[in-house]
Amino acid sequence: MENLQLWQRYQDWLYYHAGLGLYVDISRMRFDESLIETLKPKFDQAFESIQALENGAIANPDEDRMVGHYWLRNPDIAPTEDIKNEIVSSLQDIDTFVQKVHTGAIKPPQAFKFTDILSVGIGGSALGPQFVAEALALDTAPMNIHFIDNTDPTGIDRIFTRLKDRLKSTLVIITSKSGGTPETRNGMLEVKAAYENQGLDFAQHAVAITMTGSKMYEFAKSGGWLAIFPMFDWVGGRTSELSAVGLLPAALQGIDIHQMLEGAKIMDEATRIRDIKTNPAVLLAMSWYHSGNGKGEKDMVMLPYKDSLLLFSRYLQQLIMESLGKEKDLDGNTVYQGIAVYGNKGSTDQHAYVQQLREGVPNFFVTFVEVLEDREGTSIEVEPGVTSGDYLSGLLQGTRQALYENHRDSVTITIPQVNALTVGALIALYERTVSLYACLVNINAYHQPGVEAGKKAAASILELQNKVVEAIESASESLDITTLADRSGATDQIEAVYKIVRHLAANKRGIKLEGDFSKPSSLKVSAA
Ligand SMILES: O=P(O)(O)OC[C@H]1O[C@H](O)[C@H](O)[C@@H](O)[C@@H]1O
């Protein structure tokens, strides 16, 4: 296509939201108008099911749950008065609690004020707060946030080392919707032990965000923790950033959570419009559909040209891949759906893998995120008439063009600034796009049956570990791995037994492993 034709296509397809100053440009996706005709009936159906969802239909049949993250930013549309009140009072509780923490009305026993936040959670209970902290928290924030989002002892120790003497002025937020996620439970127990080791009263530092009645809820309640904020049954983990999960840590960092909610509310309204060309989420869903042929054949490379948006792609990885990565469609057919998401930031990634994007396997489309304002204040000139920000802008344009010329498509989202309003809007834009796309390809975006398999397998490995240790302790001689597996009642799980003893031996857990490590069958195991 000639440049002038492209310019026309750009104008024909440009979406602009005046209130948010947000643009969506899909002109560099090579679809033709016939796609609209094909997709129109599917979109009509999608609008119906999304409205039903917003009205409180059971949208997650597996878990018999409503899906209500849209109500969080507009409680007036909640399906019942009770739900509306829950949302409003949770928000008030957050505001009050945060104000008291900031003024020192709620303070740790051994310091004047809370200075830091330690957030313990995983998946949807970590990714949103991490993205928003990176995007919006200032260096002058009233409190600094740290995350434990894994059960990695070294990772946990690194945080303790960083906090050192500040543990006594750190507020710990344990976030788990289910209240039963093992990684989060472990993180909580590790943090609790660290407080006790320093002679500090953990309960006076601890806050839980979880569903009422969960294991974590009972633990926090019986332990007399500072506060418990509710996680609602009808908010999924990956769409929970605008519930207490994201709002409490954000507000503690001095981020304007009301603006975040406002941005999301405005975007929700914009993406309710039942039209293809004037609904930004429809434009994105259509682009995804076109690019991957409705089967996720192409990966989504997220390239925000702004350091503060570095974690956007990581956040979207869960939102998109956990929602869309499904084996079965709603009719039970095997479909293997999904869209793979990766990316960090531009222009940095241009010096890493853009070579492959430009010339290698054409199995992706790019989403550029452009931020118009370079910085607050003026910039120096790095060359006559040119600033660092001009470079960033030029590199984005250049990469978009170079990719397009080589038949690599892209979408570009442009925002005026990274601020609470636009971040809230971006979250809502992608939440809605995921909902719409899931309807287009006829899958349930709101369950995650595949996640359970790994969790169950891990639990059975830990059970086996206990049997293996018993077998070693009750043996009077050293055992080879085959015999050990037999005695553990796990003859056919010999590889798992081998890996368990290798791990225990590496961690001074009272087990000795001897022999030729390149030949596992030669190894002898005994109690150390
Ligand atoms: O918040 P939690 O209940 O601890 O869950 C944390 C995460 O657990 C699982 O991996 C789910 O698949 C995620 O969707 C969820 O965000």
PDBQT file of the ligand as one rigid body, heavy atoms in Angstrom, charges set to zero:
ROOT
HETATM    1  O1  LIG A 601      -5.347 -15.116  44.948  1.00  0.00    +0.000 OA
HETATM    2  P1  LIG A 601      -5.130 -16.570  45.047  1.00  0.00    +0.000 P 
HETATM    3  O2  LIG A 601      -6.379 -17.312  45.385  1.00  0.00    +0.000 OA
HETATM    4  O3  LIG A 601      -4.002 -16.893  45.976  1.00  0.00    +0.000 OA
HETATM    5  O4  LIG A 601      -4.734 -17.094  43.618  1.00  0.00    +0.000 OA
HETATM    6  C1  LIG A 601      -3.562 -16.765  42.954  1.00  0.00    +0.000 C 
HETATM    7  C2  LIG A 601      -3.589 -17.360  41.566  1.00  0.00    +0.000 C 
HETATM    8  O5  LIG A 601      -3.771 -18.757  41.728  1.00  0.00    +0.000 OA
HETATM    9  C3  LIG A 601      -3.952 -19.564  40.575  1.00  0.00    +0.000 C 
HETATM   10  O6  LIG A 601      -2.758 -19.754  39.918  1.00  0.00    +0.000 OA
HETATM   11  C4  LIG A 601      -4.972 -19.015  39.624  1.00  0.00    +0.000 C 
HETATM   12  O7  LIG A 601      -4.886 -19.699  38.402  1.00  0.00    +0.000 OA
HETATM   13  C5  LIG A 601      -4.757 -17.528  39.385  1.00  0.00    +0.000 C 
HETATM   14  O8  LIG A 601      -5.812 -17.043  38.614  1.00  0.00    +0.000 OA
HETATM   15  C6  LIG A 601      -4.705 -16.797  40.702  1.00  0.00    +0.000 C 
HETATM   16  O9  LIG A 601      -4.539 -15.431  40.460  1.00  0.00    +0.000 OA
ENDROOT
TORSDOF 0
